[in-house]
C-alpha cells in the first residue's frame, strides 16, 4: 500500500484516537478554574492530571503553533515543497536512466542534484530554530495552562473503582 493510499486511513485513525479526546473550548478556557498552585506538589499533580485530561487540546495547540511557524517562514515552506516535490517527481518519473548527450542521468544523480539545490535553501530557512521555537513556545503554553488550571471534581474520584 502506497503512502498516498494510507493518508486517509492515517487521518481517520488520528481523528478517532487523538481528536476524540478534545475537551470543549469552554472547559479548556474556563477562567473560574484558574488559580495559583499552593506548592510544588500541587503544581506537579495539576500537570499530571491536566496533561492527561487535556491531551487532545494540547496536541491541537502544538499543531496550530507548528502551522503558524510554517506560515511565517516562507523559505522553510519553499524548502519543504522543493524536497517533497523533488522526491515525488524522482520516484514517479526518474526510475529509468535517461541519456542526455554522452551523460547518463540516473535516479541517484537526480537525488544528488535535489540535495545540492535543497540543502542550502533548507539551511537558510533555519528549521532547527523553528523546531526549538516550537518546543519552547508549546512547552511554556502547555505547562503554564496545566499548572494554573485546577483539576475538576472528576479528578477526586479517579482512584475510586466503580462496583
C-alpha positions as CSV (number, residue, x, y, z in Angstrom):
1,X,0.0,0.0,0.0
2,X,1.5,3.3,-1.0
3,X,1.7,6.4,1.1
4,X,-1.0,8.2,-0.8
5,X,-3.4,5.4,-0.2
6,X,-2.6,5.3,3.5
7,X,-3.1,9.1,4.2
8,X,-6.9,8.9,4.5
9,X,-6.5,5.9,6.8
10,X,-3.9,7.7,9.0
11,X,-6.0,10.8,9.2
12,X,-9.1,8.8,10.2
13,X,-7.1,7.0,12.8
14,X,-5.7,10.3,14.1
15,X,-9.1,11.8,14.3
16,X,-10.6,8.8,16.1
17,X,-7.8,8.3,18.7
18,X,-6.3,11.8,19.3
19,X,-9.0,14.3,18.5
20,X,-11.8,12.3,20.2
21,X,-10.2,13.3,23.4
22,X,-10.8,17.0,22.8
23,X,-12.4,18.8,25.7
24,X,-14.9,21.6,24.9
25,X,-13.4,25.0,24.5
26,X,-15.5,26.2,27.5
27,X,-13.7,23.7,29.7
28,X,-10.3,24.4,28.2
29,X,-10.6,28.2,28.8
30,X,-12.7,28.2,32.0
31,X,-11.4,31.2,33.8
32,X,-13.2,30.1,37.0
33,X,-10.8,27.2,37.4
34,X,-7.7,29.4,37.2
35,X,-5.7,29.6,40.4
36,X,-2.1,29.6,41.6
37,X,-1.0,26.2,43.0
38,X,-0.3,26.1,46.7
39,X,3.1,24.4,46.4
40,X,5.3,22.4,44.1
41,X,3.5,19.1,44.9
42,X,0.1,20.7,43.9
43,X,1.7,22.0,40.7
44,X,3.0,18.6,39.9
45,X,-0.3,16.9,40.5
46,X,-2.1,19.5,38.3
47,X,0.4,19.0,35.5
48,X,0.0,15.2,35.7
49,X,-3.8,15.4,35.7
50,X,-4.3,18.2,33.1
51,X,-1.8,16.8,30.6
52,X,-3.9,13.6,30.5
53,X,-7.2,15.4,30.7
54,X,-6.5,18.0,28.0
55,X,-4.1,15.9,25.9
56,X,-6.2,16.4,22.7
57,X,-6.4,20.1,23.3
58,X,-2.7,20.3,23.9
59,X,-2.0,18.4,20.7
60,X,-4.2,20.9,18.8
61,X,-2.2,23.8,20.4
62,X,1.1,22.2,19.1
63,X,-0.4,21.7,15.6
64,X,-1.6,25.4,15.5
65,X,1.8,26.6,16.6
66,X,3.5,24.4,14.0
67,X,1.3,25.8,11.3
68,X,2.0,29.3,12.4
69,X,5.7,28.7,12.4
70,X,5.5,27.3,8.8
71,X,3.3,30.1,7.5
72,X,5.6,32.8,9.0
73,X,8.7,31.2,7.5
74,X,8.1,31.2,3.7
75,X,11.7,30.0,3.0
76,X,11.0,26.9,5.1
77,X,7.8,26.3,3.1
78,X,9.7,26.6,-0.1
79,X,12.4,24.2,1.1
80,X,9.8,21.6,2.2
81,X,8.0,22.0,-1.2
82,X,11.2,21.5,-3.1
83,X,12.1,18.3,-1.2
84,X,8.6,16.9,-1.3
85,X,8.0,17.7,-4.9
86,X,11.5,16.6,-5.8
87,X,11.1,13.2,-4.1
88,X,7.7,12.7,-5.6
89,X,8.9,13.6,-9.1
90,X,12.0,11.5,-8.9
91,X,10.0,8.5,-7.7
92,X,7.4,8.9,-10.4
93,X,9.5,9.9,-13.4
94,X,13.1,9.1,-12.6
95,X,13.1,5.4,-12.2
96,X,14.7,4.7,-15.6
97,X,18.1,6.1,-16.6
98,X,18.0,8.9,-19.3
99,X,20.7,9.6,-21.7
100,X,21.4,13.2,-22.4
101,X,24.2,13.6,-24.9
102,X,27.1,11.5,-23.5
103,X,25.8,11.6,-19.9
104,X,23.5,9.1,-18.3
105,X,21.2,10.6,-15.7
106,X,20.2,8.0,-13.1
107,X,17.9,8.2,-10.1
108,X,21.0,8.6,-7.9
109,X,22.1,11.6,-9.9
110,X,18.7,13.2,-9.5
111,X,18.7,12.7,-5.8
112,X,22.2,14.3,-5.5
113,X,21.0,17.3,-7.6
114,X,17.9,17.6,-5.3
115,X,20.1,17.7,-2.2
116,X,22.6,20.1,-3.8
117,X,19.8,22.5,-4.5
118,X,17.6,21.8,-1.5
119,X,20.0,21.7,1.4
120,X,21.3,25.3,1.1
121,X,17.8,26.6,1.0
122,X,16.9,24.4,4.0
123,X,20.0,25.7,5.8
124,X,18.9,29.4,5.3
125,X,15.3,28.5,6.4
126,X,16.7,27.5,9.8
127,X,14.5,24.5,10.6
128,X,16.4,23.8,13.8
129,X,15.5,27.3,15.1
130,X,11.8,26.8,14.1
131,X,11.9,23.4,15.9
132,X,13.3,24.8,19.1
133,X,10.9,27.8,19.0
134,X,8.0,25.3,18.6
135,X,9.3,23.1,21.5
136,X,9.8,26.2,23.8
137,X,6.6,28.0,23.0
138,X,4.4,24.9,23.2
139,X,6.1,23.9,26.5
140,X,5.5,27.2,28.1
141,X,1.9,27.4,27.0
142,X,1.0,23.8,27.9
143,X,2.8,23.7,31.3
144,X,1.5,27.2,32.1
145,X,-2.1,26.1,31.4
146,X,-1.7,22.8,33.2
147,X,-0.3,24.5,36.3
148,X,-2.9,27.2,36.5
149,X,-6.0,25.1,35.8
150,X,-7.5,23.4,38.9
151,X,-8.5,19.8,38.3
152,X,-12.2,19.2,38.1
153,X,-14.2,17.2,40.6
154,X,-13.8,14.0,38.5
155,X,-10.1,14.0,39.4
156,X,-11.0,13.5,43.1
157,X,-12.7,10.2,42.2
158,X,-10.2,9.0,39.6
159,X,-8.7,6.4,42.0
160,X,-12.1,5.1,43.1
161,X,-13.3,1.9,41.4
162,X,-16.9,1.6,40.5
163,X,-18.8,-1.5,41.5
